[in-house]
Amino acid sequence: MKLLFATANKHKAEEVRALLGDAFTLLIPADLGYMEDIPETGNTLEHNALEKARFVWEKFGLPCFSDDTGLEIDALTCAPGAFSARYVADTRAP
């Protein structure tokens, strides 16, 4: 059975393939010729994961799943969360 993982991270896909074993053929959008960014516009990790899964489902029509990761620091009221990558990019020196 083909299963589409809504990620561009090839290393993450290899880790999931190892966990799934031979029961599934795990694909990522790049395997289907899609090289653009997958939208992540939400304010929460959950929203971003759902948005990515819906996007690849609507685009490819294959059973799919997604995730989103970020740092949630108690002392920062769980920030930066879904904004982790953007937070790092915004704080780097020019």
Contact map, one row per residue, 1 for C-alpha under 8 A:
1110000000000000000000111000000000000000000000000000000000000000000000000000000000000000000000
1111000000000000000000011110000000000000000000000000000000000110000000000000000000000000000000
1111100000000000000000011110000000000000000000000000000000000111100000000000000000000000000000
0111110000000000000000000111100000000000000000000000000100000111100000000000000000000000000000
0011111000001000000000000111100000000000000000000000100000000001110000000000000000000000000000
0001111100000000000000000001100000000100000000000001100100000001111000000000000000000000000000
0000111111001000000000000001100000000100000000000000000000000000011000000000000000000000000000
0000011111000000000000000001110000001000000000000000000000000000000000000000000000000000000000
0000001111111000000000000000000000000000000000000000000000000000000000000000000000000000000000
0000001111111100000000000001000000000000000000000000000000000000000000000000000000000000000000
0000000011111110000000000000000000000000000000000000000000000000000000000000000000000000000000
0000000011111111000000000000000000000000000000000000000000000000000000000000000000000000000000
0000101011111111100000000111000000000000000000000000000000000000000000000000000000000000000000
0000000001111111110000000000000000000000000000000000000000000000000000000000000000000000000000
0000000000111111111000000000000000000000000000000000000000000000000000000000000000000000000000
0000000000011111111100000000000000000000000000000000000000000000000000000000000000000000000000
0000000000001111111110001100000000000000000000000000000000000000000000000000000000000000000000
0000000000000111111110000000000000000000000000000000000000000000000000000000000000000000000000
0000000000000011111110000000000000000000000000000000000000000000000000000000000000000000000000
0000000000000001111111110000000000000000000000000000000000000000000000000000000000000000000000
0000000000000000111111110000000000000000000000000000000000000000000000000000000000000000000000
0000000000000000000111111000000000000000000000000000000000000000000000000000000000000000000000
1000000000000000000111111000000000000000000000000000000000000000000000000000000000000000000000
1110000000000000000111111100000000000000000000000000000000000000000000000000000000000000000000
1110000000000000100001111110000000000000000000000000000000000000000000000000000000000000000000
0111100000001000100000011111000000000000000000000000000000000000000000000000000000000000000000
0111100000001000000000001111101100000000000000000000000000000000000000000000000000000000000000
0001111101001000000000000111111100000000000000000000000000000000000000000000000000000000000000
0001111100000000000000000011111111100000000000000000000100000000000000000000000000000000000000
0000000100000000000000000001111111100000000000000000000000000000000000000000000000000000000000
0000000000000000000000000011111111000000000000000000000000000000000000000000000000000000000000
0000000000000000000000000011111111000000000000000000000000000000000000000000000000000000000000
0000000000000000000000000000111111100000000000000000000000000000000000000000000000000000000000
0000000000000000000000000000111111110000000000000000000000000000000000000000000000000000000000
0000000000000000000000000000110011111000000000000000000000000000000000000000000000000000000000
0000000000000000000000000000000001111100000000000000000000000000000000000000000000000000000000
0000000100000000000000000000000000111110000000000000000000000000000000000000000000000000000000
0000011000000000000000000000000000011111000000000001001000000000000000000000000000000000000000
0000000000000000000000000000000000001111100000010011001000000000000000000000000000000000000000
0000000000000000000000000000000000000111110000011011000000000000000000000000000000000000000000
0000000000000000000000000000000000000011111000010010000000000000000000000000000000000000000000
0000000000000000000000000000000000000001111110110010000000000000000000000000000001000000000000
0000000000000000000000000000000000000000111110110000000000000000000000000000000001100000000000
0000000000000000000000000000000000000000011111110000000000000000000000000000000011000000000000
0000000000000000000000000000000000000000011111111000000000000000001111000000000011000000000000
0000000000000000000000000000000000000000000111111100000000000000001100000000000000000000000000
0000000000000000000000000000000000000000011111111110000000000000000000000000000000000000000000
0000000000000000000000000000000000000011111111111111000000000000001100000000000001000000000000
0000000000000000000000000000000000000001000011111111100000000000011100000000000000000000000000
0000000000000000000000000000000000000000000001111111110000000000011000000000000000000000000000
0000000000000000000000000000000000000011110000111111111000000000000000000000000000000000000000
0000010000000000000000000000000000000111000000011111111100000000010000000000000000000000000000
0000110000000000000000000000000000000000000000001111111110000001110000000000000000000000000000
0000000000000000000000000000000000000000000000000111111111000000000000000000000000000000000000
0000000000000000000000000000000000000110000000000011111111100000000000000000000000000000000000
0001010000000000000000000000100000000000000000000001111111111101000000000000000000000000000000
0000000000000000000000000000000000000000000000000000111111111111000000000000000000000000000000
0000000000000000000000000000000000000000000000000000011111111000000000000000000000000000000000
0000000000000000000000000000000000000000000000000000001111111000000000000000000000000000000000
0000000000000000000000000000000000000000000000000000000111111100000000000000000000000000000000
0000000000000000000000000000000000000000000000000000000111111110000000000000000000000000000000
0111000000000000000000000000000000000000000000000000000110011111000000000000000000000000000000
0111000000000000000000000000000000000000000000000000000010001111100000000000000000000000000000
0011110000000000000000000000000000000000000000000000100110000111110000000000000000000000000000
0011110000000000000000000000000000000000000000000000100000000011111000000000000000000000000000
0000111000000000000000000000000000000000000000001101100000000001111100000000000000000000000000
0000011000000000000000000000000000000000000011011100000000000000111110000000000000000000000000
0000000000000000000000000000000000000000000011011000000000000000011111000000000001000000000000
0000000000000000000000000000000000000000000010000000000000000000001111100000000011000000000000
0000000000000000000000000000000000000000000010000000000000000000000111110000000111111000000000
0000000000000000000000000000000000000000000000000000000000000000000011111000011111010000000000
0000000000000000000000000000000000000000000000000000000000000000000001111101111110000000000000
0000000000000000000000000000000000000000000000000000000000000000000000111111111110000000000000
0000000000000000000000000000000000000000000000000000000000000000000000011111111000000000000000
0000000000000000000000000000000000000000000000000000000000000000000000001111110000000000000000
0000000000000000000000000000000000000000000000000000000000000000000000011111111100000000000000
0000000000000000000000000000000000000000000000000000000000000000000000011111111000000000000000
0000000000000000000000000000000000000000000000000000000000000000000000111111111110000000000000
0000000000000000000000000000000000000000000000000000000000000000000000111101111111110000000000
0000000000000000000000000000000000000000000000000000000000000000000001111001011111110010000000
0000000000000000000000000000000000000000000110000000000000000000000011111000011111110000000000
0000000000000000000000000000000000000000011110010000000000000000000111100000001111111000000000
0000000000000000000000000000000000000000001000000000000000000000000001000000001111111110000000
0000000000000000000000000000000000000000000000000000000000000000000001100000001111111111000000
0000000000000000000000000000000000000000000000000000000000000000000001000000000001111111100000
0000000000000000000000000000000000000000000000000000000000000000000000000000000000111111110000
0000000000000000000000000000000000000000000000000000000000000000000000000000000100111111111000
0000000000000000000000000000000000000000000000000000000000000000000000000000000000011111111100
0000000000000000000000000000000000000000000000000000000000000000000000000000000000001111111100
0000000000000000000000000000000000000000000000000000000000000000000000000000000000000111111100
0000000000000000000000000000000000000000000000000000000000000000000000000000000000000011111110
0000000000000000000000000000000000000000000000000000000000000000000000000000000000000001111111
0000000000000000000000000000000000000000000000000000000000000000000000000000000000000000001111
0000000000000000000000000000000000000000000000000000000000000000000000000000000000000000000111
